[in-house]
Amino acid sequence: MHLELPHFELPFFTNLLILLVSARFFGEIFERLKQPAMIGEIIAGIILGPSLLNLIHRTEEIKVISELGVFLLVILAGLEINIDDILKSLRGRNLLISIMAFFLPILCGFGVGYMFGQEAMTTVFIGLCVAITALPVSIRILMDLGKINSEVGQKIISVAIFDDVLALTVLGVLLNIKDTDMSMAVILQVTAISLLKLIGFIVILSFSYLMIKRVSLKGNYFEEYLNRFLLFLKGKEPLFALFFAFVLLFATVTESLGFHFIIGAFFASMLISSTVIGEDNLKNIESTTSSIAMGFLAPIFFAGIGLEFNISSIENIGLLVAVVLVSYLSKIIGGYLGGKMAGLDRRFSLLMGIGLNARGIMELVIANIAYKAGLINLEVFSILVIMGVLTTLTTPLMLRSGFRKLETAAVG
């Protein structure tokens, strides 16, 4: 007779302590090996999770801390990015990269679901998870490699933003139609409403950007009024509180419209620059945010990705292999073809495709939502988690090698 041993769940703060120390330890090892720390942090989660030691599970509390890590990572990156550079990279033929890097993978994902006889909604979600690029993960990889402000880095981020907004828009439509009669009229109606919401957010963002830019051109009014207000306030860290209130306002708007909160947080932080609030204030915000994010929350976030990995739930190995292969090939080829169509050279285009390959948190968010909504089963969910972990683990290695080859070719 088989007896199942009871599982003892450690206290929350004990789990947090083990997770943080392990993530920082393995992150340090990978840093010394000249690799991004996030690889070590994910491996720490895999070791501690159900795949190996089965010591820690991704509880609701760890998920909340992970989301805070994503939130701060995205804000930190947004502060380092010039919104004008992003707008330039999406003009003209550069938009072809975004289109190819999304639609080729989503069609290939549909093909895999169809070939393996999956239900229509499951097939759509496989395509969606294959098509998405994890904006926070791409940002962290580029930050670790010191390439976030490079031309390739800026293009990767701008395409990732486009793909994530598009994927989350599609997700909103799918969640809205799941409880309907699935008739064409209803699908078209829900799609139209979601697109109107997206246009509404773009209008709000554009208005904010243009107003800030217009006032900034006339002088440093924002900085002067902000400094006076900060002197008036008696509470601790008023600048940090005001900044996060501004970011949370945009995050709330995007969540209210049915999109993911990180889209609003990212764009809000991009609106803040040294010309708006002053060099000293910006450095203060960056320093405080970086300390909390890089020192505590980001390692927990990446270790949390590792905790999701559980190989024992997979039975359909053929589907797993097909999803993983299509994920790599379609995204890299889509980015490459888009880059070539946009007039970029071969090495630059290939690097674009590689840089867009990490799925990470965004893919896991969509997979979790779909699983909880009953739109995919446990096996498909587990396959999508594994795909997200594998693409996240390997992208930094491939990207580092690609940057090295690009730099060598430029020198040569």
N, C-alpha and C positions, 0 to 999 in steps of 0.2 A: 504493500500500500504506500502511495506517494504522499508524504507530508510536506505541506508548503510552510517554510519557515516564516515566522512573522518578521515584518520589516519595521525597524525602529527609526522613526523620523527624528533627526537631530533638531534641537531648538533653532529658531530662525537666525539669531545672531551668531550661533556657532557655525551654521551653514555659510553665513556671510563672511565670517572670519576665514574659514577654510578656503572658500571660493576666491576671496581677494588675495590672500597670501599665495595660493597656488597660481592664480592668474599672473600676478606680478613676478613670481619666481620664473615661470616658463616664458613670460614676456621678456624678462631680463636675459635669459639664455638666448632667445632668438635675436634680441638686439645685439648681443655680443657676436652672434653669427652673421651680423649685417643683414638681418631679415626683419620685416615689420613685426613689432611686438604683438600685434593682434593675432598672428598665427599661433604663438605660444599661448595666448590667452584662450583661444578657441580649443586648443589641444588640452589645456587644463580642465576645461568643462567636459570634454569627451572622456578623459580619464576618470573624473569624479562622478560622472553621470551614469545612466543605466547601461551604457555600452561596455564599461569595464568594472569599476569598483561599486557602482550603484549606491554611492554614499549620499549624493545630493540630487534632488529633483528640482525641476524648474517650477517652483511654487508661484502662487499669485503675487506674493511679496517680492520675489526675485524678478518677476516679470515687470512689476511697477518700477523697481530700481533700474532695470534694463531700459525701460522706456525713457526714464529720466536721463540715462546715459546717452541714448540716441538724441534726445532733445538738446542736451548741452553740446554734443559733438557737432550737430548740424549748425547750432548757433555759432560755435567757435569757427567753423569753416566759413560760414556766411560773413563773419566779420573780416575775414581775410580776402574776400572776393569782391572785386569791383563789378557792380551791376552793369556798368557801361560795356565792360569787356565781354560779359555774357551775352548782352544784346547784340554786339557785333558778331559774335560767333554763331548766332542763329539767323543771321541775315543771308539772303541770296541762296547760293548753292549749298551752304553749310547745313541748311534745314534738311537736305537730302540724307545726311548722316543719321539724323534723328529718326526719320521716316523708315529708312532701311534697317536700322538697328532695332526697331520695334516690330514692324510688320512681317519681316522675314522670319524671325523667331516665333512670333505668335502663330503664323501659318504652319510652321514646322511642328509646333506643339500640338496644334489641332490634328495634324496628320498622324502623329504618334498615338494620340487618344483614339482616333478613328480606327487605326490599324489593329489596336489591341482590344477593340470592341467595347470601349468605355461609353458610359451614358453621355448624352449631349452636354449637360452642365459640367460634368467631370472633365470632358474633353476641352471645353472652353477654359476651365481653370488651369489645366495643364499648360495650355497655350499662353495664358496670362502670366503664369509663374515663370515660364521659359523666357517670355518677352521682357520682363521687368529687369531693371538694373537697380541695385541697392545704393541709393544716393549716399546714406551715411557711411557705408562700407567703402565705397569708392573714394569718398572724402578722406577717410582715415588712412587708406592705403597711400593716397597721394601725399597726405601730410607726413606719413612715416617715411616716404621716399624723398621728401623735400621737393616734390614736383607739382604742388597744388597751384602755383602761380605760373607754371610753364604753359606754353601754347597748347600742348597736348592735354595737360591737366585741365585747363579752362574748357577745352572742347569736350572732354570726357564728362565734366560736371554739367555743362549746359545740355548735352544729349541725355544724361541721366535724369536731369530735371524734367525734360520734355517727356521721356519714356515713363517716368514715375507718375507724372500728372495724368498722362494718357491712360496708364494702367489703372490708377485709382479711380479715374472717371468711369472706366469700363466696369470696375468692381462695384461702384455705386449703382450703376445701371442694373447689373446682375442681381444684386441684393434686393433692389426694388422690384424686379420682375419675378423673383423666385416664388412668391405667394400669389401670383396672378394666374389667369388661365393661359398664359403664354401665347396669346393670340398676337398676330402681327401689329394690330392697331394699338394694343396696350404696350407692346415693346417699343414701338415708335414714339408713343406719348411719353413714356418714362425716359427714353433716350433724349428727347427734346428738352424735358425739364432739367435733366442732369447737365446738358450742354449750356442751358441758360444760367444755371448756377455757376458753372465754370467761367462763363463770360462775365458774370457779375463780380467774381473774385478778381479777374484780370482787370476789370474797370477800377475796382477799389485800389488795387496795387498800383496801377498806372497813375491814377490820380495822386496817390501818396508820393510816388516817385517824382512826378512832375512838380508838385508843390514844394517838396524838399529841395529839389534842384533849383527851382526858381528863386527861393528864398536864399539859398546858399550862394548863388551868383551875385546877390546884392551885398553880401557881407556876412560876417560871422554872428548873425543875430541869434541863431539857435544856441551857440556856445555861450554867448553872453547871458542870455536869459536862463539857461540851464545852470550856469555857475551861480547866478544870483539866487535861484530857487534852492540849490543845494546848500548854500550858506544859511538860508532861512530855515531849512528843516533841521530838527534836533535829533532825529533818530539815527541809528547806526546804519552804515552802508546805504544811504539814500539813492546814490547813483545806480547801484546794482539793482535795487528794488524797482526804480523807475524804468530801467532798461528792460527788465524781465516782464514788467507790466505791459510794456509796448509789444514785446515779442508774444506774450500770452494772448494779447488782444487779437493779433493776426492768426495765431494758432486756433483760437476759439472760433474765429470767422470761418476758417477752412473746415474745421470739424463740424460746425453748424451747417455748412453747405454739403456735407457728406464726404469730404475728402480727408486725407490723413493729416494729423496735426503738424507733422514735420515740414510739410510744404509751406504752410503759413509761417512757421518759426524760421525757416531758412530764408525766405524772402524778406521777412521783417528785419532780420539781422543784417542782410545785404544792404538795406536802406540806410543803416547806420555806418558812418565813415568819419574819418578825422576832420574832414571839411564841414561836417554837420555838428559834431559835439566837441571837437578839439582833440589834439593828439594825446594830451595827458589823460583825458577822460576815457578815450578809446583804449589806451594801454591799461588803465585801471580795470576796465570791464574785461578785457582779454585775459589779463593776469588772473583775476578771480575765477572766471569761467574755466580757464585752462587747469587751474589747480584742482577744482572739484571734478572736472570731467576726466582728465588724464590720470589723476591720482587715485580716484575711487570709482566713479560711475562707469566709465568706458571699459575698464577691465572686467567689471561685473557683467556688462552688456555682452561682450564678446565671449566670455566664459559661459554665459547663458545660452548662446547659440550652440556651443558644444554640448550642453546638457540635453538639447533637443534630439541629439543623434542617438538612435537605437536601432541597430541592425537586425535585431531578432524579430521585428514586426514585418519584415519583407519576405514574401513568398514568391511573388511574380518577378523573378530575376530578369527576365527578358524586358519587361516594362521599365524596370530600374535602369538597366543598361541603355535602353533606347532613349529615355528621358535625359540621362546624364550626357550621352553623346550628342544628342540634338541640342541640348543647352549650350555646350561648348561650341560646336560647329556653327550653328545658326547665328549666334550672337557675334562670334568673331568674324564670320563671313559677311554678316549684315553690316557690321561696322566698317569692315574692309571695303566692301562694294560701295557703301555710302561715301566713304572717304575718297575713293577713286572718282566717283561721280561728282564730288565736290571739288575735284582738281588737286587733291593732296597726293604726295608721292607714295610709293608702295610701302616703305617702312613706317611712315607716319600713319597711314591708313590701317595697317596691321596692328599697330600699337593702340589705335582707337578701339578696334574690335576687342582686343585683349582687355583693355581698361574698363570696358562696359560689361565684362563677363561675370563679375561678382554679384550674387543675388542677395545673400545675407538677410538682414532684418526685414527688408521690404517684401521679399518672397515669403519669408516665414509669417509675416503679418497677414498677407493675403491667404496663405495656406491655412493658418489658424482660424481666420474668419470663415473661410469656406467649410472647414471641418466642423466648427461649432454650429454653423447654419445647416448642417446636414447635406451640403452640396457635393462633398467628396467623402469617401470612406477612409478608415484608419490606414489602410495599406497605401493608398495614393498620397495621403497626407505625409506618411513616413518617407515615401519616395521623394516627395517634394522637399522635405526637410533635409534629407541626405544630399540631394542635388544642390540645395542652397549652401550647405556646409562645405561640400567639395569645391564648388566654384569659388567660394570665399577663401578657402585655404590655398588654392592653387593660383588664383589671380595675382597676388603680390609677387610670387616667384616668377611668373611669366612676364609680369609688367616690369620688374626690375631688370630681367634679361633683355627685354625689348628696348628699354631706355638706354641700356649700355650699348646695344648694337646701333641705336639711332645716333648716340653721341660719338661713337667710333666712326660711323659713316660721315658725320658732319666734320670731324677733325681731319679724316682722310680726304 
